[in-house]
Amino acid sequence: MAESAVRRSVSVALLAVALVAGACDSDDKADTRTAGAKTEEPKGAPSSAAKLKVVTTVAPITSIAANVAGDLADIEGVVPEGTNSHTFEPAPSVAEVLSAADLIFINGLVLEEPTRKLAAANLKSGAEIVEIGTEILPESQWIFDFSFPKEEGKPNPHLWTDPTFTKKYADVIRRELTAKDPGNGAGYQKNYDAFAALIDEFDKAMRTSFATLPRERRKLLTYHDAYAYFAKTYDWQVIGAIQVENFEDPTPKEVAGLIEQVKESKVPAIFGSEVFPSPVLAQIGKEANVKYVDVLRDDDLPGEPGDPEHSWVGLMRFDYVTMTEALGGDASALKAFVARDVAPDNAKYPQ
């Protein structure tokens, strides 16, 4: 079967996780920036000597913001790690956290709609909601795919798995922190510069390791397409998503079809999630005689808060070492890269 046929059959047979994220209207899209009502004050430092209060959503964005802010601002995430961020419904207590924020950074691209709506309803005067992904990615570059079909109106939002976009995330965060707190602008710039250099170092390690994989092996059949933008930048191919509708196990007929599809795609490994494990997907890997690796993470940082690996770069290093080795490549360059933060990570990560 040709790859295009594999792509079609996978996309027809399997429904993406985005289809279960119907908690919000896809046509209820926010601007990339929402300002608090009744504000006449200019952008600047808070009226008191207190640090800026910054609220973030998913853990990778919390980590990126912490690297840029360091100890100059207080960062608090509100989406627990290991949660399906597409369907996460914040508890009423989160409204209090959001109402105290000077800045709220969300991914956007219709990822965290319940949280965005709660933030907009509780935004204090002078505060702003910044949809980073929506701001940096023009609609003409939105990707719709297996997990995010165009008819649903929700593009693939996983920009942070591509380091080139993460650098842009960090720059938006630097800009907004500086606008609200110009007195610490030099500190935010220093942290951003160090973080950008770290991303460049990581990018080099990625490319070195990926070069050990022939292009025909750089194929991803995953539980959920969190790597579409990464694949475009680093010359990989996402050939399908193996997550089925409502996270239910496939029928015996669907299992048989999946086994054939995996065999015909000639991928040496398929990838599942440590958050959404499935014995049936393990069975598919076994019967198709390929590795089934069920440890990938979209936004669940490795380790515990305070660990060097508990960071955006630690997450990406873990995933790309896993992918490279499972597909038969040499991940030595990635393993040699030291995962670390460039500024103190004092952020609060919800459990």
N, C-alpha and C positions, 0 to 999 in steps of 0.2 A: 504494500500500500504506500502511495506517495505521501510525503510529509503533509502536503495540503489536505489530503484525504484524512490523514490522522487528525489534523487540526479540526476538520469539520466534524468527524465522528466523535472526537472527544467532547467538542463543545455541544453537540446535540445530546450525547448520552449523559453528560454530567451537567449538573446545575451548579452555579457558583455560589459561594457563600454570600455574595452581595445580594442574592435573591431573597435571603432571609432577613435582610436588613431593612425591611419595609416599615419601620416604625415611624418614618416621617415622609411627608410629601416630597417627591423629587423636584417639584417645581417651586418649592418654597426655599429658594436659594438666597443666601445673604450676600451683602456687599462684602468685599474683603476687609472692610474696616467699619466698625459700628461704634459711634461715639455716644457717650452717656447723654441723657436729656438734660435740658436746663443748664447747660454749661456755657459760661462766658469767659472762663479763665483760659489763658493761653497754655499751650503745652509747656511743661516745665517741671521742676522738682515738686514733690509733695509739699503742702503748706507747712507741715511739721518737719522736724529733723529726722524723722523715721525713715528707714530704707523704703524704697519702692516695694510694693507688694505685687508680685507677678504670679498669675495662675496659668497653668498649662494643662493640656489634656493628656495625650498618650505619653508613655515613658520616654521614648526616643526624643520627643520635643522637649520634655522636661530636662533631659540630660544635655541637650544642645544649649538650651537657655542657661543652664547652670554653668556650663563652660564659658559662656560669654559674660554672665553676670558675676561669677565668682562670689565673693562675700560682700559685693556692693549692693545687692538687692536680695530680697527674700523670694524664693521660688517654691511654689507648691503645686504638685500635680493632683488631678482629681479623677483620672481614669485608672483603676487598679490594674496592675500588670497581670497578664494571663486572662484578661477579659476580652470578649469580642467587642472591639471598639466600634464596630459598625452598628451594633444593637444596644450598646451600653446605655442604660437609663439611670442618670444620676439620682441619688437619694435626695430628699428634701433638704437634708443638712448641708449638701453641697452649695445650695443657694447662698448660705451665709458666707462661705468662703469666697464665692464669686462676687458677692456684694461688697467685699472689702478690698477687692483688687484695683490697682491703678492701671494695670495692663493684663489682658487675657490673650494668650497666644493659643490658637487652635490650628489644626492642620488645614481645615476647609476641604474643598472639593467634595462636599456633601458627606464627609466622614462622620462627624460628631454632632449631628443635628439636634438630638435631645439636649446635649450639653450647651450647644450654641444658643438654643432658644431659651434655656434657663438662664444663661449668662445675660442675654439681651434683656430679659424681664427683670433682672436684678442689678443692672449696671448702675454704679453710682455716678454722680455728677463728675465729669472730667475724665472718667475712665474710658478705655477703648478696648474693643475686641479686634484683634488682627488675625485674619485668615491667611497664614503664611503661604501655604501651597497654592491657594486660589490666586494670590497676588503674583507669585513668581512664574506660574505656568499659564501661558495664554490658552484660551479655549481651543485654538487651532492645534495645540499640541496635546490635548487630552487623549488618553488611551482608553478605548473600550475593548473588552476582550472576554474570555471565557467566564471569568469571575464577575465582570462588570459589563454586561451587555448594554449596547447603546439605547435600546428601547426602554431601559429602566431610568435613563437620564443621569446616572451617577457614574462619573469616570473613575478609573483606577486612581486611588488617592495616595498610594505608597511611594511617594517621592523620596522619602528618607533612606530607602535601601540603596539609592544611588548617591555616592559621596559628592558628586558634582552638584547635586541639588541641595545636599546638606550644607554645603558651603554657602549657598544662597539663603537657606533658612537662617543660618547664623548671622549673615549680614543684615537681614531684615530685623532680627532680634537686636543686634547692636544698634541699628539706626533708631529703633523705637525706644530702647532703653535710654539712649543719649538724648532723644527729643524730650523725654519725660524728666530726665535727671542729668542735665548738661554739665553739672559740676563734676560728675564722674565719667564724663565722656572719654577722657584719655585712658581711664582704666578699662572701660568697655572695649575701646579700640585695641588696647594691648592684648586683652584676652582673646578678642576675635582674631588678631594676627597670629597668635600662638595656635589657636584652634585650626585656622586655615592651613597653617604649616603642617599640623598633625594630619589633617585630611589629605594633603598632598603626599605625605610620607606613606599613609595607608593606601592611597590610590596606586602608588608605585609598587607596593608589595602585592596588591591585588593583581595588577597587570603582569607582574613577574610570575606569579603562581598560575594565573590563567593561561599564560603562554605555554605551559607544559601540557595543556589539554588540546588535542586536535579539535578543530572547529566542529567536526561532526559529533564530538562528545559533549560539546557545550550546549546541551539541551536539557531543559527543565520540564519535568512532569511533576507538578506539585499539588498539594492539597488545596491551594488557594493562591491566586496569582498576585503575590506581593512584590514581584521582581520585574515587572514589565519595563519600567524606566531604566532600571539597572541593566537589563538585557540589551536594550537599545544602545546604551552608552558603551558597554563592554563586549559587544559582539557575541551575545548568547542568543539562544532561541527558546522561547517559552512555547512548548507544543501542546500544552493542555493543563487543565486543572481537574484534580480527581476528587474534589469534594462534591458530594451529592446533595440533593435538595434537603433542607432542614436538618442537615447533619445526620440523617438516618442512613443505615447500612443499605447498600444496593441490593436489588433482588438477585437471585441466582442467575437469571438471564443477563442482567447487567454485569455481574461479576465475570461471566464467561466472555462477554464482549470486551470488558476492560483488559482481561488477560491477553486477548488477541491483539488489542490496540498497543499494549505495552510491548509485546513481542515484536510487532511490526515496526514500531518506532525505533527499535534497537538501542534504546537508552540502557546503560548499565545499572542505573539506580533510579528509583522514584522516591519522592520526598513527602513525608507526612509531618504532622505538627505534634510537639510535645503537649500542646494545650488541648488539641482535639484528636486523641489517639483513636485508632480504629483497627481491631483485629482483622476485619475483612480486608483492609488495604494491605495488611501484612500478608494475608493469604494470597492476594493478587501478586505481590512481589515474589512470593515463594513459587507459585505455580507458573509465573512468567519467567522464572529463573533469573531475576534481577534483585539487587539489594533493595530492601525497603528501609529507609532511614527516617525515623519518626521523631526527630529532635529539632527541626527548624523552628525558628521563632520570628514572628512579625514585629512584635513590640514588647516582648517580655524580656527584660534585660537579664543577662546571666548573673549569678551570684546574689549577694545581698547589698543593700545600700551601704556605701563606704568602701566596697571592694573595687579595685581598679577595673575589673571586668564588668561591673554594674554601670555601664555607660553605653552611649550610642556606638562608640567605636568597638567596645567589647562585644556588643550584640552582632555587629556586622562582621567582625573578625570570626566569631564563632560560626555564623552561617556560611561564610565563604570558605573557611577551612573545611567545614563539613561537606559542602558541595564539591569542592575541588578533589578531595580525597575519595569521596564516594564514586566519582566519575572517572577515577583512575589517574588523576593528576598529582603533581608534587606541590604540596602546600607549605614547603619549607620557608619561603619568603614571608608568607602570612603568619606562620608560627613564630618567626623571629621578630615580627613586629610586636612592640610592647603596648598593650592596651592601657590607656591612662587618660586622665583628665588633665587639662592644662591650667585649671583654676580650681579652687576648693569647691567640691560639690556638696553644698549644704541644703540642697533641695529636699523637700518632704515628698516621699513617694508613698501613695496610699497602698495599703495591703488588702 
